[in-house]
Amino acid sequence: MEVQELTYLFVGLSFAVYIGIAIWSRAESTNDFYVAGKGVHPVANGMATAADWMSAASFLSMAGLIAFLGKDGSVYLMGWTGGYVLLALFLAPYLRKFGKFTVPDFIGERYYSSFARKVAVLCLIFISFTYIAGQMRGVGIVFSRFLEVDINTGVVIGMGIVFFYAVLGGMKGITYTQVAQYCVLIFAYLVPAIFISILMTGNPVPQLGFGSTLVDSPVYLLDKLDQVTVDLGFNEYTQNSKSVIDIFCITAALMFGTAGLPHVIVRFFTVPTVADARKSAGYALIFIALLYTTAPAVSAFARMNLIDSIQDKEYSSAPSWFKNWEEIGLIAWKDKNLDGAIRYSSGDAVKGRPVYDTERGPSGERIVLNSPNSDNENEVYIDRDIIVLANPEIAELPGWVIALVAAGGLAAALSTAAGLLLVISSSISHDLLKKTYMPKITERQELFFARVSAAVAIAIAGLFGIYPPAFVAQVVAFAFGLAAATFFPVLFMGIFSKRLNKEGAIAGMLVGLIFTATYIIFFKFLYVDLNTSENWLMSISPEGIGFIGMILNFVVAILVSSATKPPPQEVLDMVEMIRQPE
């Protein structure tokens, strides 16, 4: 069978499984829709949590960022992994003991304020839609390349699948769908990594192959990669180029943002007991580690294979994978010296994303219209988000492996998108309607509004996927920064500080949200030309500014709480109850 036929088969079978699970686990009550009836086994919840957390950013883009940024890209690996440990130790068991449906529910009750609940919903929507943008773009990329449809069409198809099992099954359907999606994505990630590790280093364990010598050579893989990247004008692969403070802030923003992500936190509400919440956190960490310890190896293999595959090749005889990705606009070649050969080196070949002429160039290439006026020799634009998907093709692996990776990429993106859409719909139907504006609605009406909210959220998410603001992992990094600057301080202090009151929590969340969102929007969307380290606050990039927003949140919350009256006694008793072990 051809690669495309295999891809249709693998993707079709996986989608059939997801839809079948949604029908089998249809939500019949708000308890099912919001928290899966609180009856999920810890192992299943661990898999679902891992799938929910390992989004398109983890599967598609993280390895791509590490491949192109080298050691600088490891901040994503360290931040997301450390953040999950922080969440599992300091938040998950306590929030599960609180026993409500959503993060805004905890904030509304803990800070005895409907306004605090509304601010929490605002923050949640802002964070979730920012995060969803990355997932929907990942869906579009996979569909456009492997199913040969337009990226926008791919996004619409993904919206339809998510709509079906998220709206029909709610958290119950999503949970068991995510178990299946975890199995698909981890198998799809590990199989090509093992194949390529054997081909390049002779070691079947990618984590060990990453530090091994190349086949038939005494040279270590990373030493060879350092040499090749320097020869092409890049920084050494194993060296940092970012400032120490920026590396620290990005890592911290990702770490504390992970601990504040509402769609991950809500997963710990779905198990029967607090002890099960702790167990599921441990299982999830094991399942997550399988991918995260493999990602650095995948990155190094991909960068090495990429350079060997295209460097100084005649475009007319370029490998098929290069031209396939060029057709959908995720690779571009600009023949600057008119020699007909591909020259890949440091520098921008294209200003922004490629814009093409309707005509073809003399070698048959797509003509790029937005090539910058610069003297750098680089002729190749490569979208970082494709590196994991293209890696099996570059390494000339069997067609079924390529098809499997396509199914895995879709599983990663759809699992997280569904979780995010559910927390948005739950917050609107439960926190805004049931708990605030329409307290007299029945459970049946609340379930109806939850499904309507999910449908509207899916439509908005699709627009973000069609008009993405940046690379997948960068978009997701912004979401983590916003979560760090808004939710983490009020959740952490809500559990461990009895003195924090509603005035402090509200002021802290608003300051963190406004400061972080303004900084990101200013540099990434309004004044892109100023987005350089010379113009950043203390040399901190937009990806890392969430950490400063978090510090401001803590400071403002503590100062305002100190200047206003303490929480009522029933709130103090509730905090004491949450902190007492069962």
C-alpha positions in Angstrom: 0.0 0.0 0.0 1.1 3.6 -0.7 1.9 6.0 2.2 -1.3 8.0 1.7 -3.5 4.8 1.6 -1.8 3.6 4.8 -2.4 7.1 6.4 -6.1 7.0 5.5 -6.3 3.5 7.0 -4.5 4.3 10.3 -6.2 7.7 10.8 -9.6 6.3 9.8 -9.2 3.3 12.3 -8.1 5.6 15.1 -11.0 8.0 14.5 -13.4 5.1 14.4 -12.1 4.0 17.8 -12.5 7.6 19.2 -16.0 7.9 18.0 -17.0 4.5 19.2 -15.7 5.3 22.7 -17.6 8.5 22.7 -20.9 6.7 21.8 -20.2 4.0 24.5 -19.4 6.6 27.2 -22.1 9.2 26.4 -22.5 11.6 29.4 -25.9 11.3 31.0 -25.5 13.8 33.8 -23.5 16.9 34.6 -21.3 14.7 36.9 -20.4 12.6 33.9 -19.9 15.6 31.7 -17.7 17.5 34.1 -15.7 14.9 36.0 -16.6 11.5 34.4 -18.6 10.5 37.5 -15.4 10.6 39.6 -15.0 6.9 38.9 -11.9 6.7 36.6 -9.3 4.2 37.6 -5.9 5.8 38.5 -4.0 4.0 35.6 -6.6 5.0 33.1 -6.6 8.5 34.5 -2.8 8.6 34.3 -2.9 7.7 30.6 -5.6 10.3 30.0 -3.7 12.9 31.9 -0.6 12.2 29.9 -2.5 12.5 26.6 -4.2 15.7 27.8 -0.9 17.2 28.8 1.2 16.0 25.9 -0.3 18.2 23.2 0.7 18.9 19.7 3.4 21.1 21.2 4.9 18.0 22.9 4.4 15.6 20.0 5.0 17.9 17.0 6.8 21.0 18.0 9.0 20.4 21.0 11.4 18.2 19.2 11.3 20.6 16.3 12.3 23.5 18.6 15.1 21.5 20.2 16.2 20.4 16.7 16.5 23.9 15.5 17.4 25.7 18.7 19.7 23.1 20.2 20.3 23.4 23.9 18.2 26.5 24.0 15.1 24.4 23.1 15.6 22.3 26.2 13.9 24.9 28.3 10.6 23.5 27.0 11.6 20.0 28.1 12.7 21.1 31.6 9.8 23.5 32.2 7.0 21.2 31.2 8.4 18.2 33.1 9.2 20.1 36.3 5.8 21.7 36.2 4.0 18.4 36.2 5.9 17.3 39.3 5.0 20.6 41.0 1.3 20.1 40.1 1.3 16.5 41.3 2.9 17.4 44.7 1.4 20.8 45.6 -2.0 21.1 44.0 -3.6 18.0 42.7 -4.3 16.1 45.9 -5.7 19.2 47.7 -7.9 20.3 44.8 -9.3 16.7 44.5 -10.1 16.8 48.2 -12.0 20.1 47.7 -14.2 18.0 45.3 -15.8 20.5 43.0 -16.0 20.5 39.2 -13.7 23.3 37.9 -10.8 25.6 38.8 -13.0 28.7 38.9 -15.3 26.7 41.2 -12.4 26.4 43.7 -11.5 30.1 43.3 -15.1 31.2 43.7 -15.6 29.2 46.9 -12.1 29.7 48.4 -12.3 33.5 47.9 -16.0 33.7 48.7 -16.7 35.9 45.7 -18.7 35.6 42.5 -16.5 38.3 41.0 -13.4 36.2 41.8 -15.1 33.3 40.0 -15.8 35.6 36.9 -12.2 36.8 36.8 -11.1 33.1 37.0 -13.4 32.2 34.1 -11.9 35.2 32.1 -8.4 34.0 32.8 -9.3 30.4 31.9 -10.9 31.3 28.6 -7.9 33.5 27.7 -5.4 30.7 28.5 -7.4 27.9 26.9 -8.0 29.6 23.6 -4.4 30.6 23.4 -3.5 26.9 24.0 -6.1 25.6 21.5 -4.6 27.7 18.7 -1.5 25.5 18.8 -3.5 22.3 18.8 -5.7 23.2 15.9 -2.7 24.3 13.8 -1.1 20.9 14.5 -4.2 19.1 13.3 -4.2 21.2 10.1 -0.5 20.5 9.4 -1.0 16.7 9.7 -4.1 16.7 7.5 -2.6 18.9 4.9 0.5 16.9 4.4 -0.6 13.3 4.7 -4.2 13.5 3.6 -3.4 16.0 0.9 -6.0 18.6 1.8 -5.6 22.3 2.5 -4.5 23.2 6.0 -7.8 25.1 6.7 -9.8 22.1 5.5 -7.7 19.9 7.9 -8.6 22.2 10.8 -12.3 21.9 9.9 -12.1 18.1 9.8 -10.4 18.1 13.2 -13.1 20.4 14.6 -15.7 18.0 13.5 -14.1 15.0 15.2 -13.5 16.9 18.5 -17.1 18.2 18.3 -18.5 14.7 18.2 -16.8 13.1 21.1 -16.4 16.3 23.3 -20.0 17.4 23.0 -21.5 13.9 23.2 -19.3 12.3 25.8 -18.1 15.2 27.9 -15.3 14.4 30.4 -16.4 10.7 30.5 -16.1 10.4 26.7 -12.9 12.5 26.6 -11.2 10.5 29.4 -11.5 7.1 27.7 -10.9 8.5 24.3 -7.7 10.0 25.7 -6.6 6.6 26.9 -6.8 5.3 23.4 -5.1 8.5 22.1 -2.2 8.0 24.5 -1.6 4.5 23.2 -1.6 5.8 19.6 0.6 8.8 20.2 3.3 7.1 22.3 3.6 4.1 19.9 3.8 6.6 17.0 6.5 8.5 18.7 8.7 5.6 19.9 8.6 3.4 16.8 10.4 5.8 14.4 12.7 6.9 17.2 13.9 3.3 17.7 14.2 2.7 14.0 16.3 5.8 13.4 18.4 5.2 16.5 19.4 1.8 15.2 20.1 3.2 11.7 22.3 6.0 13.0 24.0 4.6 16.1 23.3 0.9 16.2 21.6 1.3 19.6 17.9 0.4 19.8 17.3 2.6 22.8 17.0 6.3 21.5 17.8 7.7 24.9 21.2 5.9 24.8 21.7 6.3 21.0 21.5 10.1 21.6 24.8 9.8 23.5 26.5 7.2 21.3 28.9 7.1 18.4 27.6 7.0 14.8 27.5 3.7 12.9 30.9 2.8 11.4 32.5 5.9 13.0 34.3 6.8 16.2 32.6 10.2 16.3 29.8 10.8 18.7 26.5 12.0 17.3 26.4 15.3 19.3 30.0 16.1 18.4 29.3 15.6 14.7 26.1 17.7 15.0 28.1 20.5 16.8 30.7 20.5 14.0 28.1 20.5 11.2 25.9 23.3 12.6 29.0 25.5 13.2 30.2 24.9 9.7 26.8 26.1 8.4 26.9 29.3 10.5 24.6 28.2 13.4 25.5 28.2 17.1 26.9 24.9 18.5 24.0 22.5 19.0 25.0 21.8 22.6 25.5 25.4 23.6 23.1 28.1 24.9 22.7 31.3 23.0 20.0 32.8 25.2 20.8 34.8 28.3 20.8 33.0 31.6 17.9 35.1 32.9 15.7 34.4 29.9 16.4 30.7 30.1 15.5 30.8 33.8 12.3 32.8 33.2 11.1 30.7 30.3 11.7 27.5 32.3 10.0 28.9 35.4 7.0 30.2 33.3 6.5 26.8 31.7 6.9 25.1 35.1 4.5 27.2 37.1 2.2 27.5 34.1 1.9 23.7 34.0 0.8 23.7 37.6 -1.8 26.3 36.8 -3.3 24.7 33.6 -7.0 24.2 34.3 -7.5 21.3 31.8 -4.7 19.3 33.5 -5.9 20.1 37.0 -9.5 19.0 36.3 -8.2 15.5 35.5 -7.6 14.9 39.2 -11.2 15.6 39.9 -12.2 12.4 37.9 -10.8 9.8 40.3 -12.7 8.4 43.3 -10.4 9.4 46.2 -7.5 11.7 47.1 -5.2 8.7 47.3 -6.2 7.8 43.7 -5.4 11.4 42.6 -1.8 10.9 44.0 -1.6 7.5 42.2 -2.8 8.8 38.9 -0.2 11.6 39.1 2.5 9.1 39.5 1.3 6.9 36.6 1.0 10.0 34.4 4.6 11.0 35.2 5.8 7.5 34.0 3.7 7.7 30.8 4.9 11.3 30.1 8.5 10.3 30.7 8.4 7.8 27.9 8.0 10.6 25.4 9.9 13.4 27.1 13.1 11.3 27.6 12.9 10.4 23.9 12.4 13.9 22.5 16.1 15.1 22.7 17.2 12.0 20.7 14.5 12.5 18.1 15.6 16.2 17.8 19.3 15.3 17.2 18.5 12.5 14.8 16.2 14.8 12.8 18.6 17.7 12.5 21.4 15.5 11.4 19.3 13.6 8.9 17.8 16.9 7.6 21.1 18.4 6.8 22.5 15.2 5.2 19.4 14.9 3.1 19.3 18.3 1.4 22.6 20.1 1.8 24.1 21.0 -1.7 21.6 18.7 -3.5 20.4 19.8 -6.9 16.8 20.9 -6.5 15.8 18.9 -9.5 16.9 15.7 -7.7 15.8 16.8 -4.2 14.2 14.1 -2.1 10.5 13.6 -2.5 9.8 14.6 1.2 11.2 18.1 0.5 9.0 18.7 -2.4 5.9 17.2 -0.6 6.3 19.7 2.3 7.0 22.5 -0.2 3.7 21.9 -1.9 1.8 22.8 1.3 3.9 25.8 2.1 5.8 24.5 5.1 9.2 24.3 3.3 10.4 27.0 0.9 13.5 27.2 -1.3 14.9 30.5 -2.7 17.7 30.0 -5.2 19.7 33.0 -4.2 22.9 32.3 -6.1 21.0 30.7 -9.1 23.1 27.5 -9.1 20.1 25.2 -8.9 21.4 23.6 -5.7 19.9 23.8 -2.2 22.0 25.7 0.3 20.9 25.4 4.0 22.7 27.6 6.5 22.0 30.3 9.1 19.9 33.3 8.3 16.3 33.9 7.1 15.4 32.6 3.6 11.9 34.0 4.0 10.5 36.9 5.9 7.8 35.3 8.0 5.8 32.5 6.5 6.3 31.9 2.7 4.1 33.8 0.3 4.2 32.2 -3.2 3.8 33.4 -6.8 1.4 31.5 -9.0 4.3 30.8 -11.4 7.1 28.3 -10.9 10.8 29.0 -11.0 13.4 27.8 -13.5 14.0 24.6 -11.5 10.4 23.9 -10.9 10.3 25.4 -7.4 7.6 27.5 -6.0 8.7 31.1 -6.3 8.9 32.9 -2.9 7.7 36.5 -2.9 8.7 37.5 0.6 12.4 36.7 0.7 14.2 39.4 2.8 16.8 41.7 1.3 19.9 40.3 3.0 23.3 39.0 2.2 22.9 35.7 4.2 23.4 32.6 2.1 20.5 30.5 3.5 18.1 29.4 0.8 15.8 27.2 2.8 12.8 28.0 5.1 11.6 25.0 7.2 8.6 25.2 9.5 9.7 23.9 12.8 6.4 22.1 13.5 7.0 19.6 10.7 10.2 18.0 12.0 8.7 15.0 13.8 6.2 14.4 11.0 8.9 14.6 8.3 11.5 12.7 10.3 10.4 9.2 9.2 10.3 10.3 5.5 13.8 11.9 5.8 15.2 8.7 7.2 13.4 6.7 4.5 11.5 4.5 6.9 8.7 2.2 5.8 5.4 3.7 4.7 3.5 2.3 7.7 5.8 4.1 10.1 5.1 7.4 8.3 1.3 6.7 8.5 1.6 5.8 12.2 3.3 9.1 13.0 0.5 11.0 11.2 -2.1 9.2 13.4 0.0 10.0 16.5 0.2 13.7 15.7 -3.5 13.9 15.3 -4.1 12.0 18.6 -1.8 14.4 20.5 -3.5 17.5 19.1 -7.1 16.3 19.4 -6.7 14.9 23.0 -5.5 18.3 24.4 -8.0 20.3 22.3 -10.8 18.2 23.7 -9.7 18.7 27.3 -9.4 22.5 26.8 -12.8 22.8 25.1 -14.3 20.9 28.0 -12.9 23.2 30.7 -14.2 26.2 28.7 -17.7 24.8 28.3 -17.7 23.7 32.0 -16.7 27.1 33.2 -19.3 28.8 31.1 -22.2 26.5 31.9 -21.3 25.7 35.5 -19.5 28.8 36.8 -21.1 31.6 34.9 -24.6 30.2 34.4 -25.3 27.8 37.2 -23.3 29.4 39.9 -23.7 33.1 38.9 -26.4 34.2 36.5 -28.9 31.4 36.3 -28.8 29.5 39.6 -32.3 28.0 39.1 -31.6 26.0 36.0 -32.1 22.3 36.1 -29.3 19.7 35.7 -30.7 18.9 32.2 -30.6 22.6 31.2 -27.0 22.9 32.6 -25.9 19.9 30.5 -27.5 21.5 27.4 -25.7 24.8 28.0 -22.4 22.9 28.5 -22.8 21.2 25.1 -23.7 24.5 23.4 -20.7 26.2 25.0 -18.5 23.4 23.8 -19.8 23.7 20.2 -19.2 27.5 20.2 -15.7 27.0 21.7 -14.9 24.5 18.9 -15.9 27.1 16.3 -13.7 29.8 17.8 -10.8 27.3 18.2 -11.0 26.5 14.5 -10.5 30.2 13.7 -7.4 30.2 15.8 -6.1 27.1 13.9 -6.8 28.8 10.5 -5.1 32.0 11.5 -2.3 30.8 13.9 -0.2 33.5 15.6 3.1 31.5 15.8 4.7 28.1 15.9 2.8 25.5 17.9 5.2 25.3 20.9 5.5 29.1 21.0 1.8 29.6 21.1 1.5 27.0 23.9 4.4 28.7 25.8 2.3 31.9 25.9 -0.6 29.9 27.4 1.7 28.5 30.1 2.9 32.0 30.8 -0.6 33.3 31.3 -1.5 30.3 33.5 1.6 31.0 35.6 0.7 34.7 36.0 -2.9 34.1 36.9 -3.9 30.8 38.3 -0.8 29.3 40.1 -0.5 32.0 42.8 -4.2 32.0 43.8 -4.3 28.2 43.7 -1.1 27.8 45.7 -1.9 30.5 48.3 -5.5 29.4 48.4 -4.3 26.1 49.8 -1.3 27.1 51.9 -2.2 30.6 53.1 -5.3 31.3 55.2 -4.7 35.0 55.1 -5.2 35.5 51.4 -8.6 37.1 50.9 -10.9 37.8 47.9 -9.5 41.3 47.4 -6.0 40.1 47.2 -6.8 37.1 44.9 -8.8 39.3 42.4 -6.2 42.0 42.3 -3.4 39.5 41.9 -5.1 37.7 39.0 -6.0 40.9 37.2 -2.5 42.3 37.5 -0.8 39.1 36.4 -3.2 38.7 33.4 -3.0 42.3 32.2 0.8 42.6 32.6 1.6 39.3 30.9 -1.0 39.6 28.1 0.0 43.1 27.3 3.7 42.3 27.1 3.1 39.3 24.8 0.6 41.1 22.6 3.0 44.1 22.3 6.0 42.2 21.1 4.4 39.3 19.3 1.5 40.9 17.5 1.7 44.8 17.5 5.4 45.6 17.3 7.1 42.5 16.0 10.1 44.5 14.7 10.9 45.5 18.3 10.8 41.8 19.5 14.6 41.6 20.3 16.5 41.1 23.5 17.6 44.8 23.5 14.0 45.9 23.9 12.8 43.3 26.3 12.3 44.0 30.0 15.5 42.8 31.7 16.2 40.7 28.5 13.2 38.5 29.2 11.4 37.2 26.1 7.6 37.1 25.8 7.8 33.3 26.3 9.3 33.9 29.8 7.5 37.0 30.9 4.8 34.9 32.6 7.2 34.3 35.5 7.5 38.1 36.2 3.7 38.2 35.9 3.5 35.5 38.5 5.8 37.4 40.9 3.6 40.5 40.5 0.6 38.4 41.2 2.1 37.1 44.4 3.2 40.5 45.6 0.0 42.3 44.8 -2.2 39.6 46.3 -0.2 39.6 49.6 -0.1 43.4 49.8 -3.8 43.9 49.1 -4.7 41.0 51.5 -2.6 42.6 54.3 -4.4 45.9 53.8 -7.9 44.4 53.9 -9.9 42.3 56.3 -9.1 38.5 56.6 -11.4 35.8 55.2 -14.4 34.7 57.2 -14.1 31.8 59.6 -16.0 29.3 57.4 -13.3 29.8 54.6 -10.5 29.3 57.1 -12.2 26.0 58.2 -12.5 25.0 54.6 -8.8 25.6 54.0 -8.0 23.6 57.1 -10.1 20.7 55.9 -8.4 20.7 52.5 -5.0 20.5 54.1 -5.8 17.7 56.5 -4.8 14.2 55.1 -7.6 11.6 54.9 
